[in-house]
Amino acid sequence: MALQTVTVPALVDFEFGGQTYRRGEAVTVAPVIALVLARRHQVALSAVSDEKPVERPKRRYRRRDMVAQPV
């Protein structure tokens, strides 16, 4: 029985299995590995990728320890 593989496009630059993949390159791996990489947002499961890499919003901090005092 032959080992099944799928080819999916990389969404971001990453390293897997001792090999470095660049954004847009084709990645050929087992279907289960492709699912794991897709959940990490490293590859797209579709053959054509229209998605941009997921960017986290910047954190905004608020200072709550300062209180105005009456004059």
N, C-alpha and C positions, 0 to 999 in steps of 0.2 A: 504494500500500500504506500502510495506517494504522500509526502508531507504537503499539506495545502498551505499556500501563501497568498497574501493579498498585497497590492501596491496602493499606498495612500500618500497624499502630499503632506509635507511637513509645514506646520503653521509658524513655527519659531525655530531658531537654532538650538539644537540639543545634541547630547551624546547618548548613545545607547548601544550596548553590546560591543564596546570598544571602537565604535565608529561614530564619526561626527557627521551630523546632517544639518544642512542649511535650509533656511526658509524657502519653500517652493520645490525642493528636491523630492523625488519619488523615494519612498521608504517601503521596502519589501520585507514583510514580517508575517508571522503566523496570525490568524484572525484574532486569537485571544490577546496576543501582545498588542495588536492594533487597537483593540478595545481599551486596553489599559492606557496606552499612549493618548488615545482620544479623550479619555477622562481626565488626563493631566493637561489637556489643551495643547498637546505637542503635535498632533496630526489631526487631519480631518478624515472622517470616514467616507465622504463622498469623493469621487474621482476629480471633480473640479472644485477648487476651494475659493469661495467668495468671501470667506470670513477673515476678519483681521484678528490678530492675537488679542487675547483678553487682557485689557489694561485695568488694573485696580485703581479706583479713585484715590486721590491724595487724601490723607487724613487731615482733619481740621481740629485743632485743639482750642478749647475755650477756657479762659481763666475764670474760675468761680470763687477764688479766695479773696478777691478785692471787692470791698464794699465802700460806697461813697459815704463820707461822714459829713454831718451838717456843720456849717461854719458858725 
